[in-house]
Amino acid sequence: MMEIIFQEGNSSDFENIIKSEMDKPIKHFEKELVAIRTGRASTKMVEDIKVEVYGQLMRLKEVANISTPDARLIAVQPWDKSIINDIEKGLLTSDLGVTPANDGNLIRIQLPQMTESRRTELDKVLGKKTEECKIGIRNIRKEFHNQVRDAEKKHLVSEDFAARLSDILQKITDQFITKAEELHNKKAEEMKFV
């Protein structure tokens, strides 16, 4: 957490620091959402999978072209066909949970149709991840609120300015909580249509 140096009357630095800090749980949440497999194909599901090629670990997106020709299919075309078996091995050992089909030129990953029980399970995971994001945002608010309160106690800022900073802090917190809820709703909507 960043220690703030308060300047009476200057709240823009305070706002920027808060937004920067609160953006971190949102970014993490966005990455978590990608990992929740809805049955709808996305290149983000596989692009960071590590594959061992040329004697080193590389991310899949660094060694192949990845596309989604339809809603339940991911196609992986290596730039060097000699490493296609290494890519297939990396996909098999990943936690993706599907078996890739290798035709020698292209690897196809067919995603299964989502069952109702799987959808219910994913709803719970989504709710948990959303709450974790909100808790992260609220913890940041608490840290900053404590800093404002301490600055006021030490007479580094006036009571009025501290109140103004607290209002700004709450407004920004509300914006980021709303952003987390919007991301949740968007993912929940995606899950309905698969």
Backbone as JSON, one array per atom type, in Angstrom:
{
  "sequence": "MMEIIFQEGNSSDFENIIKSEMDKPIKHFEKELVAIRTGRASTKMVEDIKVEVYGQLMRLKEVANISTPDARLIAVQPWDKSIINDIEKGLLTSDLGVTPANDGNLIRIQLPQMTESRRTELDKVLGKKTEECKIGIRNIRKEFHNQVRDAEKKHLVSEDFAARLSDILQKITDQFITKAEELHNKKAEEMKFV",
  "N": [[0.85, -1.18, 0.0], [0.49, 2.19, -0.77], [2.09, 4.95, 0.75], [0.73, 8.03, 1.49], [1.49, 11.41, 0.82], [0.12, 14.12, 2.11], [-1.31, 17.05, 0.74], [-2.68, 19.97, 1.61], [-5.69, 20.96, 0.19], [-5.08, 19.87, -2.29], [-6.4, 17.41, -4.01], [-6.26, 15.83, -6.23], [-3.96, 14.23, -6.67], [-4.33, 12.38, -4.64], [-6.73, 11.16, -5.5], [-5.82, 9.97, -7.92], [-3.92, 8.13, -6.97], [-5.52, 6.44, -5.41], [-7.26, 5.4, -7.39], [-5.42, 4.07, -8.97], [-4.52, 2.09, -7.19], [-6.94, 0.72, -6.64], [-7.5, -0.27, -9.07], [-5.98, -2.49, -9.34], [-7.15, -4.85, -7.96], [-9.32, -5.08, -9.7], [-8.16, -5.6, -12.22], [-6.96, -8.05, -11.62], [-9.27, -9.53, -11.11], [-10.43, -9.5, -13.66], [-8.63, -11.16, -15.02], [-9.09, -13.51, -13.62], [-11.72, -14.0, -14.38], [-11.47, -14.71, -17.05], [-10.34, -17.17, -16.79], [-12.46, -18.69, -15.9], [-14.08, -21.04, -17.39], [-16.49, -20.91, -19.75], [-17.49, -22.42, -21.75], [-17.69, -21.15, -24.05], [-15.5, -20.43, -26.58], [-12.34, -18.88, -26.2], [-9.42, -17.12, -27.0], [-7.86, -16.3, -24.93], [-8.04, -18.26, -23.05], [-6.05, -20.11, -23.53], [-3.69, -18.83, -24.29], [-1.65, -18.14, -22.47], [-0.67, -20.52, -21.56], [2.02, -22.55, -20.63], [4.48, -23.94, -22.7], [6.95, -26.36, -23.45], [9.45, -25.68, -25.55], [12.13, -25.7, -27.88], [13.95, -26.17, -25.83], [13.22, -24.53, -23.73], [10.77, -22.93, -21.55], [7.92, -21.49, -22.89], [5.28, -19.11, -23.51], [2.19, -20.07, -25.0], [1.14, -18.24, -26.87], [3.42, -17.1, -27.83], [4.56, -18.82, -29.6], [2.77, -19.68, -31.47], [-0.09, -19.18, -33.64], [-3.23, -18.3, -32.49], [-6.65, -18.96, -32.66], [-10.28, -18.56, -32.79], [-12.37, -20.27, -34.45], [-15.09, -20.97, -34.21], [-17.79, -20.86, -31.76], [-17.2, -22.87, -29.89], [-14.69, -23.84, -30.39], [-11.18, -23.85, -30.39], [-8.4, -22.97, -32.25], [-5.06, -23.83, -32.8], [-2.23, -22.86, -34.36], [0.97, -23.64, -34.95], [3.9, -21.64, -35.49], [6.16, -22.83, -36.28], [6.16, -25.89, -37.59], [7.51, -28.08, -36.58], [7.36, -28.1, -33.85], [4.87, -28.85, -33.07], [4.06, -31.18, -31.68], [5.19, -30.74, -29.18], [3.71, -28.56, -28.35], [1.17, -29.72, -28.24], [1.62, -31.53, -26.15], [2.07, -29.71, -24.04], [-0.46, -28.56, -23.87], [-1.98, -30.78, -23.13], [-0.96, -31.29, -20.56], [-1.72, -29.06, -19.21], [-4.1, -27.27, -17.09], [-6.45, -27.13, -18.47], [-8.25, -29.12, -19.12], [-9.23, -30.47, -21.37], [-8.98, -32.54, -24.34], [-6.68, -32.06, -26.83], [-6.84, -32.08, -30.45], [-4.63, -33.15, -32.83], [-3.61, -32.6, -36.07], [-1.25, -32.59, -37.4], [-0.69, -30.21, -38.7], [-2.28, -28.36, -37.47], [-3.7, -27.7, -34.3], [-6.64, -28.61, -32.75], [-8.96, -27.58, -30.34], [-11.68, -28.72, -28.92], [-14.34, -27.49, -27.15], [-16.4, -28.76, -24.59], [-20.03, -29.04, -24.45], [-21.79, -27.11, -22.09], [-23.0, -28.33, -19.01], [-25.93, -28.25, -16.88], [-25.33, -28.61, -14.16], [-22.62, -27.98, -14.13], [-22.78, -25.32, -14.88], [-24.09, -24.24, -12.63], [-22.13, -24.72, -10.72], [-20.11, -23.05, -11.73], [-21.38, -20.6, -11.44], [-21.28, -20.3, -8.66], [-18.49, -20.14, -8.29], [-17.98, -17.82, -9.72], [-19.42, -15.95, -8.18], [-17.92, -16.09, -5.81], [-15.39, -15.16, -6.67], [-16.08, -12.59, -7.43], [-16.83, -11.48, -4.98], [-14.36, -11.63, -3.67], [-12.92, -9.74, -5.13], [-14.35, -7.39, -4.51], [-13.86, -7.28, -1.76], [-11.13, -6.84, -1.8], [-11.09, -4.26, -2.89], [-12.49, -2.87, -0.9], [-10.72, -3.22, 1.25], [-8.57, -1.68, 0.41], [-9.81, 0.8, 0.46], [-10.19, 1.0, 3.23], [-7.51, 1.12, 4.15], [-6.64, 3.56, 3.0], [-8.47, 5.28, 4.18], [-7.71, 5.07, 6.85], [-5.21, 6.28, 6.65], [-5.94, 8.91, 5.99], [-7.38, 9.61, 8.29], [-5.34, 9.39, 10.23], [-3.61, 11.41, 9.31], [-5.22, 13.6, 9.78], [-5.43, 13.48, 12.6], [-2.79, 14.01, 13.27], [-2.65, 16.57, 12.59], [-1.89, 17.22, 9.99], [-3.56, 17.69, 7.94], [-6.55, 19.63, 7.52], [-9.71, 19.37, 9.28], [-11.92, 19.71, 7.58], [-10.75, 19.27, 5.04], [-9.95, 16.62, 5.35], [-12.46, 15.43, 5.59], [-13.41, 15.94, 3.02], [-11.61, 14.42, 1.52], [-12.3, 11.89, 2.45], [-14.91, 11.68, 1.43], [-14.33, 11.7, -1.33], [-12.86, 9.34, -1.46], [-14.86, 7.45, -0.81], [-16.62, 7.79, -2.99], [-15.02, 6.96, -5.15], [-14.53, 4.34, -4.37], [-17.15, 3.3, -4.54], [-17.5, 3.51, -7.32], [-15.63, 1.62, -8.25], [-16.57, -0.73, -7.06], [-18.99, -0.92, -8.41], [-17.97, -1.32, -10.98], [-16.83, -3.87, -10.65], [-19.16, -5.34, -10.2], [-20.4, -4.99, -12.67], [-18.64, -6.4, -14.34], [-19.02, -8.94, -13.27], [-21.76, -9.34, -13.89], [-21.67, -9.31, -16.68], [-20.13, -11.6, -17.23], [-21.79, -13.53, -16.07], [-23.96, -13.34, -17.76], [-22.82, -14.22, -20.15], [-22.45, -16.89, -19.47], [-25.02, -17.85, -19.42], [-25.73, -18.23, -22.06], [-24.39, -20.35, -23.15]],
  "CA": [[0.0, 0.0, 0.0], [1.28, 3.39, -0.92], [1.97, 5.98, 1.78], [0.37, 9.28, 0.83], [1.91, 12.68, 1.4], [-1.05, 14.97, 1.91], [-1.15, 18.48, 0.53], [-3.96, 20.64, 1.86], [-6.29, 21.56, -0.99], [-4.77, 19.12, -3.51], [-6.98, 16.08, -3.89], [-6.13, 15.08, -7.48], [-2.97, 13.18, -6.47], [-5.01, 11.41, -3.78], [-7.65, 10.42, -6.38], [-5.06, 9.15, -8.86], [-3.31, 7.03, -6.23], [-6.6, 5.5, -5.05], [-7.71, 4.71, -8.6], [-4.34, 3.15, -9.37], [-4.54, 0.95, -6.26], [-8.19, -0.04, -6.77], [-7.51, -0.9, -10.38], [-5.27, -3.77, -9.21], [-8.07, -5.99, -7.79], [-10.16, -5.2, -10.9], [-7.34, -6.29, -13.24], [-6.84, -9.44, -11.18], [-10.6, -10.12, -11.3], [-10.61, -9.72, -15.09], [-7.86, -12.37, -15.36], [-9.81, -14.65, -13.02], [-12.92, -14.25, -15.18], [-11.06, -15.41, -18.26], [-10.07, -18.56, -16.42], [-13.72, -19.39, -15.7], [-14.42, -21.52, -18.73], [-17.94, -20.92, -19.91], [-17.9, -23.25, -22.88], [-17.48, -20.29, -25.2], [-14.07, -20.4, -26.86], [-11.62, -17.61, -26.12], [-7.98, -17.34, -27.14], [-7.25, -16.02, -23.63], [-8.05, -19.49, -22.26], [-4.86, -20.92, -23.78], [-2.51, -18.08, -24.76], [-0.58, -18.08, -21.47], [-0.24, -21.87, -21.19], [3.45, -22.73, -20.87], [4.87, -25.12, -23.46], [8.4, -26.48, -23.52], [9.92, -25.74, -26.93], [13.51, -25.24, -28.06], [14.67, -26.29, -24.57], [12.79, -23.55, -22.71], [9.32, -22.74, -21.4], [7.4, -20.28, -23.53], [3.81, -19.05, -23.54], [1.66, -20.55, -26.27], [0.97, -17.14, -27.83], [4.74, -16.72, -28.36], [5.03, -19.82, -30.57], [1.69, -20.12, -32.35], [-1.25, -18.33, -33.89], [-4.39, -18.88, -31.8], [-7.9, -18.36, -33.15], [-11.53, -19.23, -32.4], [-13.22, -20.32, -35.64], [-16.5, -20.93, -33.81], [-18.02, -20.59, -30.34], [-16.7, -23.92, -29.01], [-13.47, -24.39, -30.95], [-9.95, -23.04, -30.39], [-7.43, -23.52, -33.18], [-3.68, -23.42, -32.51], [-1.36, -23.17, -35.49], [2.35, -23.25, -34.61], [4.65, -20.97, -36.55], [7.14, -23.83, -36.71], [5.43, -27.16, -37.48], [8.3, -29.1, -35.88], [7.09, -28.07, -32.4], [3.44, -29.1, -32.84], [3.89, -32.21, -30.64], [5.52, -30.09, -27.9], [2.54, -27.73, -28.0], [0.11, -30.64, -27.84], [1.98, -32.03, -24.82], [1.82, -28.61, -23.11], [-1.92, -28.41, -23.72], [-2.46, -31.95, -22.38], [-0.56, -31.21, -19.16], [-2.3, -27.85, -18.6], [-5.34, -27.54, -16.34], [-7.58, -26.79, -19.34], [-9.22, -30.2, -18.95], [-9.75, -30.99, -22.64], [-7.98, -33.24, -25.13], [-6.5, -31.43, -28.14], [-6.74, -32.95, -31.63], [-3.48, -32.71, -33.62], [-3.62, -33.19, -37.41], [0.07, -32.41, -37.99], [-0.54, -28.8, -39.07], [-3.13, -27.53, -36.64], [-4.26, -28.35, -33.12], [-7.99, -28.13, -32.48], [-9.43, -27.85, -28.99], [-13.14, -28.65, -28.92], [-14.86, -27.32, -25.79], [-17.67, -29.5, -24.42], [-21.25, -28.31, -24.12], [-21.88, -26.94, -20.64], [-24.15, -28.95, -18.35], [-26.58, -27.39, -15.88], [-24.59, -28.7, -12.89], [-21.38, -27.22, -14.32], [-23.17, -23.9, -14.88], [-24.35, -23.9, -11.23], [-20.82, -24.69, -10.07], [-19.41, -21.84, -12.2], [-22.06, -19.46, -10.81], [-20.72, -20.18, -7.31], [-17.11, -19.68, -8.44], [-18.08, -16.42, -10.15], [-19.83, -15.17, -7.0], [-16.78, -16.05, -4.88], [-14.36, -14.29, -7.25], [-16.6, -11.22, -7.37], [-16.73, -11.03, -3.59], [-12.93, -11.41, -3.38], [-12.55, -8.46, -5.75], [-14.95, -6.32, -3.71], [-13.14, -7.23, -0.49], [-9.86, -6.19, -2.11], [-11.37, -2.82, -3.05], [-12.83, -2.32, 0.43], [-9.5, -3.18, 2.06], [-7.82, -0.5, -0.04], [-10.53, 1.96, 1.02], [-9.9, 1.06, 4.66], [-6.13, 1.58, 4.31], [-6.58, 4.99, 2.7], [-9.26, 5.97, 5.2], [-6.85, 5.14, 8.03], [-4.17, 7.28, 6.4], [-6.58, 10.23, 6.09], [-7.69, 9.82, 9.71], [-4.07, 9.64, 10.92], [-3.13, 12.73, 8.9], [-6.05, 14.58, 10.49], [-5.03, 13.45, 14.02], [-1.46, 14.62, 13.39], [-2.84, 17.95, 12.12], [-1.26, 17.42, 8.68], [-4.65, 18.23, 7.11], [-7.66, 20.16, 8.32], [-10.88, 18.49, 9.42], [-12.71, 19.86, 6.35], [-10.05, 18.61, 3.94], [-10.04, 15.19, 5.63], [-13.83, 15.03, 5.25], [-13.5, 15.96, 1.56], [-10.87, 13.24, 1.04], [-13.12, 10.7, 2.77], [-15.99, 11.65, 0.44], [-13.73, 11.29, -2.6], [-12.52, 7.93, -1.29], [-16.08, 6.65, -0.89], [-17.14, 7.84, -4.37], [-14.17, 6.12, -5.99], [-14.81, 2.96, -3.95], [-18.44, 2.94, -5.14], [-17.29, 3.33, -8.77], [-14.92, 0.37, -8.49], [-17.49, -1.82, -6.71], [-19.91, -1.0, -9.54], [-17.22, -1.92, -12.08], [-16.73, -5.3, -10.34], [-20.5, -5.92, -10.41], [-20.64, -5.03, -14.11], [-17.86, -7.52, -14.87], [-19.74, -10.14, -12.82], [-23.0, -9.48, -14.67], [-21.31, -9.63, -18.07], [-19.72, -13.01, -17.26], [-22.98, -14.34, -15.78], [-24.77, -13.31, -18.99], [-22.13, -15.12, -21.1], [-22.65, -18.26, -19.04], [-26.4, -18.25, -19.72], [-25.94, -18.52, -23.48], [-23.54, -21.4, -23.66]],
  "C": [[0.89, 1.23, 0.0], [1.02, 4.38, 0.22], [1.74, 7.31, 1.08], [0.96, 10.47, 1.58], [0.8, 13.66, 1.07], [-0.64, 16.43, 1.71], [-2.54, 19.1, 0.66], [-4.45, 21.27, 0.56], [-6.04, 20.8, -2.28], [-5.29, 17.69, -3.37], [-6.78, 15.24, -5.15], [-5.08, 13.97, -7.37], [-3.58, 12.03, -5.66], [-5.92, 10.53, -4.64], [-6.89, 9.47, -7.3], [-4.44, 7.93, -8.17], [-4.36, 5.98, -5.87], [-7.03, 4.7, -6.28], [-6.68, 3.7, -9.06], [-4.35, 1.91, -8.48], [-5.79, 0.09, -6.45], [-8.3, -0.73, -8.12], [-6.85, -2.28, -10.31], [-6.21, -4.94, -8.95], [-8.99, -6.18, -9.0], [-9.4, -5.95, -11.99], [-7.19, -7.77, -12.89], [-8.16, -10.19, -11.42], [-10.84, -10.42, -12.79], [-9.85, -10.97, -15.54], [-8.55, -13.61, -14.82], [-11.04, -15.01, -13.86], [-12.6, -15.02, -16.45], [-10.86, -16.89, -17.97], [-11.34, -19.36, -16.15], [-14.24, -19.78, -17.08], [-15.93, -21.67, -18.86], [-18.42, -21.88, -20.99], [-17.78, -22.45, -24.16], [-15.98, -20.14, -25.39], [-13.52, -18.98, -26.78], [-10.13, -17.9, -26.22], [-7.28, -17.13, -25.8], [-7.21, -17.27, -22.73], [-6.74, -20.26, -22.38], [-3.59, -20.12, -24.02], [-1.37, -18.02, -23.75], [-0.14, -19.45, -20.96], [1.23, -22.02, -21.57], [3.68, -24.04, -21.63], [6.4, -25.15, -23.54], [8.81, -26.7, -24.96], [11.33, -25.16, -26.98], [14.28, -25.24, -26.73], [14.29, -25.27, -23.51], [11.27, -23.45, -22.67], [8.92, -21.42, -22.04], [5.88, -20.31, -23.46], [3.35, -19.42, -24.94], [1.55, -19.43, -27.31], [2.3, -16.67, -28.43], [5.23, -17.67, -29.44], [3.97, -20.24, -31.58], [0.64, -19.03, -32.55], [-2.46, -19.02, -33.27], [-5.65, -18.18, -32.31], [-9.1, -19.15, -32.64], [-12.47, -19.23, -33.6], [-14.71, -20.4, -35.36], [-16.59, -20.88, -32.28], [-17.44, -21.64, -29.4], [-15.41, -24.55, -29.5], [-12.33, -23.39, -30.87], [-8.97, -23.74, -31.33], [-6.05, -22.94, -32.86], [-2.81, -23.85, -33.68], [0.05, -22.69, -35.19], [3.02, -22.57, -35.8], [5.71, -21.89, -37.1], [6.49, -25.19, -36.49], [6.19, -28.24, -36.71], [8.01, -29.13, -34.38], [5.63, -28.39, -32.07], [3.21, -30.14, -31.74], [4.22, -31.65, -29.25], [4.34, -29.24, -27.42], [1.4, -28.61, -27.52], [0.37, -31.18, -26.43], [1.71, -30.97, -23.75], [0.34, -28.42, -22.84], [-2.5, -29.57, -22.89], [-2.13, -31.85, -20.9], [-1.1, -29.96, -18.46], [-3.56, -28.23, -17.84], [-6.59, -27.17, -17.15], [-8.67, -27.86, -19.28], [-9.86, -30.7, -20.22], [-8.61, -31.65, -23.39], [-7.86, -32.57, -26.5], [-6.4, -32.46, -29.26], [-5.67, -32.36, -32.54], [-3.53, -33.39, -34.99], [-2.28, -33.02, -38.13], [0.35, -30.97, -38.41], [-1.21, -27.87, -38.08], [-3.6, -28.35, -35.44], [-5.63, -27.74, -32.86], [-8.37, -28.54, -31.06], [-10.94, -27.62, -28.99], [-13.62, -28.55, -27.48], [-16.21, -28.03, -25.67], [-18.84, -28.55, -24.12], [-21.37, -28.23, -22.6], [-23.16, -27.58, -20.1], [-24.72, -27.98, -17.32], [-25.83, -27.43, -14.55], [-23.28, -27.93, -12.97], [-21.67, -25.72, -14.28], [-23.42, -23.42, -13.45], [-23.04, -23.78, -10.46], [-20.06, -23.41, -10.45], [-20.06, -20.57, -11.63], [-21.5, -19.21, -9.4], [-19.3, -19.63, -7.36], [-17.11, -18.19, -8.81], [-18.45, -15.52, -8.97], [-18.68, -15.01, -6.01], [-15.71, -15.09, -5.38], [-14.8, -12.83, -7.21], [-16.46, -10.67, -5.96], [-15.28, -10.78, -3.19], [-12.46, -10.07, -3.94], [-13.09, -7.3, -4.92], [-14.24, -6.17, -2.37], [-11.8, -6.54, -0.69], [-10.02, -4.68, -2.23], [-11.67, -2.19, -1.69], [-11.62, -2.25, 1.36], [-8.63, -1.98, 1.69], [-8.48, 0.76, 0.52], [-10.19, 2.12, 2.5], [-8.5, 1.6, 4.92], [-6.03, 3.09, 4.08], [-7.34, 5.81, 3.73], [-8.43, 6.13, 6.48], [-5.76, 6.19, 7.86], [-4.73, 8.7, 6.52], [-6.84, 10.56, 7.56], [-6.41, 10.13, 10.51], [-3.51, 11.01, 10.58], [-3.92, 13.83, 9.61], [-5.65, 14.65, 11.97], [-3.7, 14.16, 14.25], [-1.46, 16.08, 12.93], [-2.05, 18.26, 10.85], [-2.27, 17.98, 7.68], [-5.76, 18.72, 8.04], [-8.8, 19.15, 8.37], [-11.73, 18.52, 8.16], [-12.07, 19.1, 5.19], [-10.09, 17.09, 4.12], [-11.43, 14.66, 5.27], [-14.0, 14.96, 3.73], [-12.78, 14.74, 0.97], [-11.65, 11.95, 1.31], [-14.28, 10.55, 1.8], [-15.48, 11.16, -0.92], [-13.42, 9.79, -2.56], [-13.75, 7.04, -1.43], [-16.65, 6.63, -2.3], [-16.33, 6.93, -5.29], [-14.4, 4.65, -5.66], [-16.11, 2.47, -4.59], [-18.3, 2.68, -6.64], [-16.64, 1.97, -9.05], [-15.76, -0.85, -8.1], [-18.48, -2.03, -7.85], [-19.24, -1.67, -10.74], [-17.1, -3.43, -11.88], [-18.07, -5.99, -10.59], [-20.82, -6.01, -11.9], [-19.89, -6.18, -14.76], [-18.53, -8.85, -14.5], [-20.97, -10.38, -13.69], [-22.72, -9.87, -16.11], [-20.93, -11.11, -18.18], [-20.92, -13.92, -17.0], [-23.87, -14.43, -17.02], [-24.14, -14.24, -20.03], [-22.43, -16.58, -20.76], [-24.06, -18.76, -19.35], [-26.55, -18.79, -21.15], [-25.04, -19.6, -24.03], [-24.17, -22.75, -23.46]]
}
